[in-house]
Amino acid sequence: MTLSSLYLRTNTSFHMHEITTQKATDQQLQELSSELGLGLNLQEMKQIQAYFKTKKRNPTDVELQVLGQTWSEHCCHKTFKGKIKIDSKEINSLFKTYISKVTKELNPKWCISVFEDNAGIISFDKGYGIAAKVETHNHPSAVEPFGGAATGVGGVIRDVLGVWADPIACTDVLGFGPLDYDYTKLPAGVKHPKYVYMGVTAGIGAYGNNMGIPTVNGAIYFDESYTGNVVVYCGCIGLLPLKKYKKNAKAGHLLILAGGKTGRDGIHGVTFASAELTEKSEEVSRPAVQIADPIEEEKVKRAIIEIRDRELASAITDMGGGGMSSAIGETAERYGCGATVDLDKVPLKYAGLAPWEIYVSESQERMLIAVPLENLEKVVAIFEKEDVEATAIGTLTKEKQLQLRFDGVTVVKMDMQFLFKSLESTKTATYETTNLQEPTLPEPTNLTETLLQLLAAPNIASKESVVRTYDHEVKGNTALKPLHGEHAGPNNAAVIKPLDNSWKGIAISCGINPNYGKIDPYWMAASAIDEAIRNNVAVGGRRIALLDNFVWGNPEKPERLGSLVKACEACYDYASAFKAPFISGKDSLYNESPLGPVTPTLLITAVGIVPDIRSTVSMDLKTPGNLLYLVGNTYPEIGGSEYYKLHGYLGNSVPKVRAAQAKKNFKVITKAIDAGLVKACHDLSEGGLAVAAAEMTLAGGYGAELDLKKIPGEALKRDDFALFAESNSRFLVEVAEKDRQAFEVLTKWKGCSAIGKVSKNQRLLINGLRGSVVVDATLADVRASWKRTLSSEV
Amino acid sequence: MKPEEIRVCVMRVGGTNCDAETERAFRELGVQAETRHLNELVKRKNLMDYHVLVFPGGFSYGDYVRAGVIFARRLYAKLGKELRAFVEDNRPILGICNGFQVLVEEGLLPGFEPMSAYPEASLAANIPQGYNCRWVYLKHESKGNCIFTSRIPQGKVLRIPVAHSEGRFLFPKEQEQQLLERLYEEDLLVFRYCDEHGNYAEGRYPTNPNGSFHDIAGICNSQGTIFGLMPHPERALYWWQQPDWTRQTQMPQYADGKLVFDGLLDYLAKKH
């Protein structure tokens, strides 16, 4: 029996099929799943078969599509919520065991809503809360870089709108293949990193700029493994008056679809996201990439905020992955209702869409809100004023059933209980420690040259050419900008002052260390947490909340899953140690292409509070004669460093995080900032001490003299290691001579010492462990090297 | 007129996105300012209730076709009569960034012909190409005609940020010199891009961030009541908005952008 014989064209005026699943063999069920693009496995297909057997009828294609969407990895996170067998133990939900557990145990009063809504919400000031969310949009960006990245930004902004918050800042962290990748080595279907880089950065900028939301923080990271599968993280921070955070929808409330029209763009986005990229992705999945219209979203935003302020609606959610299907299903589920929807009422971009296409389309700039009948007119009038289309398409019902109709014909009728049943998933993971060797690298004779090369390394080099294409000042509230001062120094974090009547600020920073993950995913995750927090602390941030975003390869492959488990373990260990709860997160798995999997990548975003933005600290050197202190111990941790990478090595001595020491360091910085003792502060990350010092000089326009003999930590034997080790939890701090004593009272332990001074000379001078000068670079050279690499890529 | 009697309308349409901080700047000075959607103003036909009209920054209607052109054409079609009355009454109009583009497309700036049916100048795509967000220096050129800057001494250097991708001021090539002379003759030139010492950019990037002809950053009409500029004075209102405030030990309460709003208030205060 051929597969097509299973399809029965229904006797309807519109395009629909019944699928005779009862007759299907196991093999046919699997073929059906793949032909319809459902992305469901055999076990799941058999559950569907069984369900419709009890209903004594065939499922429609609409029903199968709804199930495919609702049960997709992207929407229900089977890997993070399912069971995992590793070694001899069984983990029941990575999410509960490692991520949400931290927040549950810490249970801070200031966490208002975590992991349950579209974005995490924490308290801020004057009755306002901060909403935060970070998403990934990798696969669409691989197929269509501009559109994929732009809609990634649009999507995460809608997530923030989806908790009634006004978006006030965006972040973006991007991972690309090397820009000088050999064209001849690109497999079919893989776009050149440079093309992807230009498209993605343009897409990010276009959306945020057009919507008038400043893009204030981010990173660009280059790694060979991102060549076939670009990594695009988009984040958004919002602000909401907490008493307007309404969640009181009930049966009888109308479901209003507002915003853009629905078309065929973005069909099967979620199933696309839950599969590996292949040579055919371009052809097969192009329709899965949505089309961006930031102006539409800007208008929708205005209306949503007014509806919020006038308290006219009872529920809101965005239409992202899974489109209407996900938004309507989850809203009904959350409020213990069912829903009835007339799909023919949905405004379309063009005629001819089949009911299933309408329901799962991921066309952009659409929101779903629930509104009591008496407010309908007012709500529609608000949308009209903004030139936004809003249509009542259905109702929440007491009956716990999802019923969809088209032209009066019922096309879906399923029990909510079945649709939202918990999916059993058990996966196997294995983890073996890598047995990497430390390279025997002779110490270079000219370390000045090495430093200049490192400053030009793509992961360290100035990203100014990209950052300037993002409006980071719109709204006029960016108190600490991503690029600092005349020479565009890289600030550790952005600080936003969102309320006119308060000096309180929000510090936004991130941490990402993919290279460490090649040695040990546990230490990669620990390092990312440390980096995100220390960046935040360095500008004056505290009371830090974290967001976790995993980008991994195919979790069906046990070793990929094993490294994910390790990273999750570190998330629990270090978020607990630093008392920094996770408030939101997302996983993007199946990041594989013909070139293999992406290197496991964890982005940690940190959102902190600056009690008074007037005490914010920037990273540029301020005054010649001031002292430079290194806070935090340096260890011979060169594994995964940019220094090794420069010489073509990975190594094994990956930086660890020593929680007790790290906490001490963070505390000292915070105390010193509060006491007004810190003139400048920069975290030490890629490139270690030498690069941090170089960045501080080039931004401030003053030189510095440092002495490696004074570095706190294990006795180091090599100048290059002292200069370029990437040990975590370290800061380089500028303190005025007159504050020496006050600062040293705070730092009376071995993990901190004065290692040099700011100098009037336009030189970075570093004395080595044996007393002689090992680095002597002019600021002009430092600046030129740092700015050269990515100066004209965009 | 006392500041609290002054009524400012910040006009927005879909894609306008600098209205809140523009309104805030006026409020900071004690003026009554409100942001109104074009749709509302069309319904109410009450433009003359306001003393000042402001077109803020953003991407009105997506800046499709050409920056500001759809807003300008729509404004002309839906509110042209009211706007003309507003202009003929010499009431001040300010256009910032996208607002400047709207005023040029509307034929209000440089305004050689009052409300010219065709734009007399253009704010073309930047050279180097692309969006550019940075702080720039502006030299004040007006000899007193522009009411917004009458308080600022001629030759004073101001620091204010730009953020746009279409800000390259151009005249038709064949009339370039002749029209430039007219700008000088009629005292229409208000701001030119320069370095921190006041040396003109002479087209050099990034001192001139967009390749503007003659480093032009802002101009006014012959009455001095209509003023458009690419930089964002509303983003340079408070000291903590400045790019290097963390370097300073003593900061004035306000940044340079405030001068533009101050000048307007001065003018209105004297008016009645």
Interface residues (C-beta under 8 A of the other chain):
Chain A: G205 N209 N210 M211 G212 D293 P294 I295 E296 E298 K299 K385 E386 D387 R468 T469 Y470 D471 H472 E473 V474 K475 G476 N477 T478 A479 L480 K481 H484 G485 E486 K497 D500 I613 R614 T616 V617 S618 D620 K622 G700 V794
Chain B: G14 G15 N17 C18 A20 E21 R24 H37 N39 E40 G57 G58 F59 Y61 G62 G130 Y131 N132 C133 R134 P161 A163 H232 E234 R235 L237 Y238 W240 Q241 P243 D244 T246 R247
